[in-house]
Amino acid sequence: MKKSRKMVYMALFISQALVLHYIEGFFPMLAPGAKLGLANILTIITLNVFGFKEAMTVVVVRSILGPILGGSPTGVLYSLAGGILSCIVMSVLYCRFIQYFSLLGISVAGAVFHNIGQMLMASLLYGTIGILYTYLPILMLSSIVTGNFIGLTAKYIIKYLNKKAVHTHVS
């Protein structure tokens, strides 16, 4: 894939992730602090199309710009903590253990670790681990539901992209 074409895809993936981040703000939370994670669809797609480095770029840019543009600059810390941890875990599973995990399983793992990252950041900022005991069980349950939804959505989009000759695994 040409460098300019790759740059166009990256710009599209980042902008789509930001749009999904914005749209998600209109949905009610499933539980306190539990969101759908729609922007993570683009993380999974980017991981499939390009790989870890590009997926991490999408995560970092979205995690910084999303909360700032949405009027929640303190959300940057939570978004970065969850997004980076999630991207690392999904990348390891996708690149090393794809024969053992489906895209849905990888997405659920990403959702779980996204919430763990955010809760660790909250514990660090508030100086207490009590928040982990309160919210983590609820967030783990919601991670299973949302992770499956996000993974299923990403799976169908990737299948569509493959039909439209978007070459996967190109760096």
One Martini backbone bead per residue (centre of mass of N, CA, C, O) as a GRO file, in nm:
protein
  171
    1MET     BB    1   0.097   0.036   0.023
    2LYS     BB    2   0.076   0.348  -0.004
    3LYS     BB    3   0.147   0.614   0.187
    4SER     BB    4  -0.097   0.794   0.106
    5ARG     BB    5  -0.317   0.578   0.148
    6LYS     BB    6  -0.257   0.524   0.443
    7MET     BB    7  -0.309   0.814   0.540
    8VAL     BB    8  -0.606   0.819   0.460
    9TYR     BB    9  -0.699   0.585   0.636
   10MET     BB   10  -0.608   0.703   0.905
   11ALA     BB   11  -0.783   0.956   0.891
   12LEU     BB   12  -1.049   0.803   0.875
   13PHE     BB   13  -1.026   0.637   1.136
   14ILE     BB   14  -0.995   0.876   1.329
   15SER     BB   15  -1.253   1.032   1.252
   16GLN     BB   16  -1.449   0.798   1.312
   17ALA     BB   17  -1.374   0.767   1.609
   18LEU     BB   18  -1.462   1.055   1.688
   19VAL     BB   19  -1.755   1.031   1.602
   20LEU     BB   20  -1.826   0.788   1.784
   21HIS     BB   21  -1.753   0.928   2.047
   22TYR     BB   22  -1.967   1.147   2.018
   23ILE     BB   23  -2.225   0.973   1.979
   24GLU     BB   24  -2.203   0.816   2.252
   25GLY     BB   25  -2.297   1.066   2.431
   26PHE     BB   26  -2.618   1.007   2.361
   27PHE     BB   27  -2.599   0.763   2.530
   28PRO     BB   28  -2.679   0.575   2.771
   29MET     BB   29  -2.567   0.431   3.037
   30LEU     BB   30  -2.553   0.109   3.153
   31ALA     BB   31  -2.358   0.214   3.373
   32PRO     BB   32  -2.154   0.343   3.580
   33GLY     BB   33  -1.910   0.413   3.332
   34ALA     BB   34  -2.067   0.261   3.099
   35LYS     BB   35  -1.979   0.198   2.769
   36LEU     BB   36  -1.965   0.089   2.447
   37GLY     BB   37  -1.710   0.163   2.250
   38LEU     BB   38  -1.726   0.246   1.940
   39ALA     BB   39  -1.428   0.338   1.870
   40ASN     BB   40  -1.309   0.039   1.889
   41ILE     BB   41  -1.372  -0.050   1.607
   42LEU     BB   42  -1.126   0.108   1.481
   43THR     BB   43  -0.905  -0.040   1.629
   44ILE     BB   44  -0.959  -0.322   1.510
   45ILE     BB   45  -0.939  -0.245   1.215
   46THR     BB   46  -0.650  -0.131   1.225
   47LEU     BB   47  -0.519  -0.388   1.326
   48ASN     BB   48  -0.600  -0.552   1.072
   49VAL     BB   49  -0.486  -0.363   0.843
   50PHE     BB   50  -0.193  -0.272   0.994
   51GLY     BB   51  -0.158  -0.264   1.323
   52PHE     BB   52  -0.027  -0.158   1.614
   53LYS     BB   53   0.085   0.128   1.561
   54GLU     BB   54  -0.179   0.236   1.426
   55ALA     BB   55  -0.375   0.167   1.652
   56MET     BB   56  -0.232   0.345   1.863
   57THR     BB   57  -0.275   0.608   1.714
   58VAL     BB   58  -0.580   0.608   1.725
   59VAL     BB   59  -0.604   0.597   2.033
   60VAL     BB   60  -0.443   0.852   2.111
   61VAL     BB   61  -0.591   1.063   1.944
   62ARG     BB   62  -0.876   0.999   2.054
   63SER     BB   63  -0.803   1.031   2.364
   64ILE     BB   64  -0.740   1.336   2.330
   65LEU     BB   65  -0.962   1.468   2.141
   66GLY     BB   66  -1.233   1.369   2.244
   67PRO     BB   67  -1.247   1.506   2.530
   68ILE     BB   68  -1.176   1.792   2.439
   69LEU     BB   69  -1.411   1.827   2.227
   70GLY     BB   70  -1.626   1.730   2.463
   71GLY     BB   71  -1.543   1.892   2.741
   72SER     BB   72  -1.320   1.661   2.885
   73PRO     BB   73  -1.003   1.685   2.977
   74THR     BB   74  -0.990   1.464   3.211
   75GLY     BB   75  -1.058   1.219   3.015
   76VAL     BB   76  -0.778   1.164   2.896
   77LEU     BB   77  -0.659   0.980   3.114
   78TYR     BB   78  -0.868   0.753   3.096
   79SER     BB   79  -0.851   0.701   2.792
   80LEU     BB   80  -0.550   0.632   2.780
   81ALA     BB   81  -0.538   0.402   2.983
   82GLY     BB   82  -0.748   0.219   2.844
   83GLY     BB   83  -0.652   0.226   2.545
   84ILE     BB   84  -0.361   0.125   2.574
   85LEU     BB   85  -0.415  -0.140   2.721
   86SER     BB   86  -0.613  -0.253   2.514
   87CYS     BB   87  -0.426  -0.246   2.264
   88ILE     BB   88  -0.210  -0.433   2.372
   89VAL     BB   89  -0.385  -0.682   2.424
   90MET     BB   90  -0.508  -0.710   2.139
   91SER     BB   91  -0.237  -0.735   1.989
   92VAL     BB   92  -0.133  -0.988   2.122
   93LEU     BB   93  -0.374  -1.168   2.050
   94TYR     BB   94  -0.371  -1.115   1.741
   95CYS     BB   95  -0.055  -1.180   1.681
   96ARG     BB   96  -0.021  -1.457   1.879
   97PHE     BB   97  -0.353  -1.577   1.936
   98ILE     BB   98  -0.560  -1.615   1.689
   99GLN     BB   99  -0.604  -1.933   1.708
  100TYR     BB  100  -0.767  -1.888   2.005
  101PHE     BB  101  -0.906  -1.615   1.903
  102SER     BB  102  -1.151  -1.425   1.841
  103LEU     BB  103  -1.265  -1.118   1.772
  104LEU     BB  104  -1.454  -1.121   2.014
  105GLY     BB  105  -1.246  -1.200   2.232
  106ILE     BB  106  -1.059  -0.959   2.181
  107SER     BB  107  -1.274  -0.743   2.243
  108VAL     BB  108  -1.335  -0.826   2.531
  109ALA     BB  109  -1.050  -0.789   2.636
  110GLY     BB  110  -1.040  -0.489   2.564
  111ALA     BB  111  -1.276  -0.402   2.746
  112VAL     BB  112  -1.163  -0.500   3.012
  113PHE     BB  113  -0.886  -0.337   2.995
  114HIS     BB  114  -1.008  -0.062   2.972
  115ASN     BB  115  -1.142  -0.064   3.254
  116ILE     BB  116  -0.889  -0.121   3.415
  117GLY     BB  117  -0.733   0.132   3.331
  118GLN     BB  118  -0.942   0.336   3.439
  119MET     BB  119  -0.942   0.235   3.737
  120LEU     BB  120  -0.643   0.281   3.790
  121MET     BB  121  -0.653   0.584   3.741
  122ALA     BB  122  -0.862   0.648   3.959
  123SER     BB  123  -0.695   0.538   4.194
  124LEU     BB  124  -0.461   0.732   4.154
  125LEU     BB  125  -0.619   1.005   4.171
  126TYR     BB  126  -0.779   0.921   4.455
  127GLY     BB  127  -0.604   0.721   4.646
  128THR     BB  128  -0.784   0.449   4.583
  129ILE     BB  129  -0.907   0.103   4.570
  130GLY     BB  130  -1.218   0.106   4.625
  131ILE     BB  131  -1.320   0.155   4.332
  132LEU     BB  132  -1.266  -0.132   4.231
  133TYR     BB  133  -1.485  -0.279   4.409
  134THR     BB  134  -1.730  -0.119   4.300
  135TYR     BB  135  -1.699  -0.107   3.963
  136LEU     BB  136  -1.563  -0.357   3.831
  137PRO     BB  137  -1.793  -0.569   3.824
  138ILE     BB  138  -1.979  -0.404   3.639
  139LEU     BB  139  -1.772  -0.357   3.406
  140MET     BB  140  -1.724  -0.655   3.337
  141LEU     BB  141  -2.009  -0.718   3.242
  142SER     BB  142  -2.024  -0.495   3.023
  143SER     BB  143  -1.776  -0.596   2.858
  144ILE     BB  144  -1.905  -0.847   2.740
  145VAL     BB  145  -2.126  -0.709   2.582
  146THR     BB  146  -1.968  -0.482   2.431
  147GLY     BB  147  -1.741  -0.659   2.312
  148ASN     BB  148  -1.927  -0.826   2.131
  149PHE     BB  149  -2.050  -0.594   1.969
  150ILE     BB  150  -1.785  -0.474   1.862
  151GLY     BB  151  -1.669  -0.734   1.735
  152LEU     BB  152  -1.903  -0.789   1.540
  153THR     BB  153  -1.888  -0.525   1.387
  154ALA     BB  154  -1.591  -0.547   1.297
  155LYS     BB  155  -1.618  -0.813   1.144
  156TYR     BB  156  -1.815  -0.703   0.922
  157ILE     BB  157  -1.635  -0.474   0.821
  158ILE     BB  158  -1.391  -0.645   0.743
  159LYS     BB  159  -1.539  -0.818   0.539
  160TYR     BB  160  -1.611  -0.580   0.356
  161LEU     BB  161  -1.322  -0.474   0.305
  162ASN     BB  162  -1.221  -0.736   0.171
  163LYS     BB  163  -1.420  -0.715  -0.072
  164LYS     BB  164  -1.298  -0.408  -0.138
  165ALA     BB  165  -0.974  -0.435  -0.134
  166VAL     BB  166  -0.864  -0.410   0.153
  167HIS     BB  167  -0.567  -0.456   0.261
  168THR     BB  168  -0.428  -0.667   0.487
  169HIS     BB  169  -0.146  -0.651   0.671
  170VAL     BB  170  -0.022  -0.357   0.613
  171SER     BB  171   0.283  -0.145   0.654
   0.00000   0.00000   0.00000
